[in-house]
Amino acid sequence: MKYDAHTIVERALTTEKSLDQREKRNCVAFKVAPQADKLQIKRAIEELFKVKVVDVRTMIVRGKEKRMGRFSGRRPAWKKALVTIRQGDHIELFEKV
């Protein structure tokens, strides 16, 4: 099945850990579509940001159980992709802020 690059890559993750990995290993974290595989993620990142992707690592983040008083629910599970890009390339997310 063919997907659009904007539907595969949902958003960039900007946590302390992901920003640290970005500086040390040139690795950027993204929230991606759960049905996307590594090759689709690689092509989508290269198309959207015009960079060369070296490695893609994916993981499923399980949804947490949440309670509101006596009512309990569950947040949905989602897929995270850690994308390593070539030395010298960079993705401008918040550099101008």
N, C-alpha and C positions, 0 to 999 in steps of 0.2 A: 504494500500500500504506500502511495506517495503522499507526503505531507509537505506543507509550506514551512519555510524556515521559521516564520513567526509563530506558528502553532507548535513547533517542536521546542523552541527555547521560550519559556514563559517569562522568566526574569532572572537577573543576576542576584546572587546572594551576597549581602554586605554585612557579614558578621566580623567580629574581631579575628576569629580564627581564619576565615577566608581571606581577609585583607593581609594577614601575616603570611599566609601561603602565597599570596600574590607577589609580595615583595621578595620572599626567599626563594621560591621555586618557579616563579613565572606561571603560576597555576591559578585559574579563575573558576569560581564555583557558580553553577547555574541551577535553577529549578527547571526541569524539563518535563515533557509529556511522558506519562508512564509507559506508553506503548512504543516509544522511540528506542531504537537500538544505537550502539556506539557509532556505527558508520553514518547513520542519519544525523546524529548529534554533531559529529565532526564536520560533515558537509554544511550543516546549518550555521555553525559558528564561523566557518571559513567564508560563507556567503554573506552573512550579516556584518561581520567586523573586518573582513579583508585581511585576515592573518593566516599563518600556516599552523595547523594543529599538529602537535607531535604525539600526544597521548590523551586518551579519554578513559576515565574511570567512573563507573556509575554505581549507585547504591539506592536501595529502597529505604526511605525513612518511614518507620511505622508511625501511625497516628496515635496520639496520646489519649488516654482516658481522662475526661474532664467531668467535674461535678459542679452543679449549681444547686446548693442545698441538698435536698434528697433526690434530685434528678441527676442522672448520670448520662453522659453521651461520649462520643468518640470523635476526635478530629480525623480527617481522612489521611490515608497514607499518600506519600508523594515520592517522586524520584529526583535524586540529586546527581549532577554530573560535575566531576572535577576535570577541567580541561587544561592540559599543559600546552602552552604555545611556544613557538620557536624563540630562541634568544634574539633580542633586538626588536621583536614585534611586541606591541602592547595594545590593550583594549582600553580605550578612553571611556570610562564610566562616570567618574566624579572628579577628574583632574582639574576641571575649570571651576569647581565650586569653592 
